[in-house]
Amino acid sequence: MSKFKEIYTGWKNLTTGGNEESSKLAEERMKICGRCIHTSEKVYLHCGVCGCYIPAKVRSPESECPLNFWMIIPAREENPGSKL
C-alpha cells in the first residue's frame, strides 16, 4: 500500500469512525502509543520518531509503528519503549 493511501485511510477512518475492526485495532495501538516514550503532545499528539498524527495513524490498518511496537498486538501487553 502506498504511503498516501495509508494516510488517507487513517484520516478517513478517524473522521468517519471507521468500522468495528479498525476501531478495535486503533484502541490497541493507542494503548501502546500512550505508554511509548516517543509519543509527544507538543502542539498535537504525534510520534516523535516518524512525526505522524497518532489518532489518524493508528486507524490505518496497513500502517506500522516505526519501532515495530505494534507487532506485539495482541500477543503481549508490555512495550519495550514503555514509560512505565
N, C-alpha and C positions, 0 to 999 in steps of 0.2 A: 504494500500500500504506500502511496506517495505521502510525503510529509504534509502536503497541502490537504490531502483527503483526511489524514489523521486529525489535523487541526480542525477542519470543517466538521467532521463527525463529532468531535469533542464539544465544540461550541453549539452545534445543533442539538445534541443531547442535553447540554446544560440549559439551553433556552426553552426546549420543548418538554423536558423531563425525561426524555428517552423512554426505554421500555424497562420492565421489571429486572431483567437480566443485567442491563447496563447500569441500572441504579444500584443493584447489589454489588456489582464489581467496583463501582465508584466508591461506595461506602467502605469496602475493604481497603481499597487503595488509599483513601483519605485517612484511615486509621494509621496506616504505615507512614504516610507523609506527615501526619500530625506529630509523630514521635521522632522524625528524622532531624538531625542537627543541621541539615542543609535547607530546610524549609524556612523561608523568610517572609515576614509580614510587613516589611518596609514598603510603603506605598500600596502594595496589593499582595495577596497570598501567592507566592511564586517559588519555584525551585531554584535554589542558589547555584545548582550545577548547570542546568540547561536553560533556565530563565523562563520556562513555561508557566502560564497561569494555571495553578494546580486544579481549581474546580472544573476547568474545561478539560485539561489533560487526563484526569482520572476517568472521565466519561468517554474516552475514545478507546474502545476495546483493543485496537491494534497498537496503541501507544505503549511504550516501555519506559520504565524508570531508568535513567542514565546510569544508575549504580546497581541495577538489577534487583532492587529490594522487592519489587512486585512479583518476582519469580517465586516467592515463598507462599503466595496465596494458593490454596488455603492450608498448605502443609504445615506451616509453622507460624506462631503468633509473634515471636520476638524478631526484632530488626537489628542487624549489626550496627547501624548508624543511629541507634536509639538515644534519645535524650534521657531516658530512664536509667 
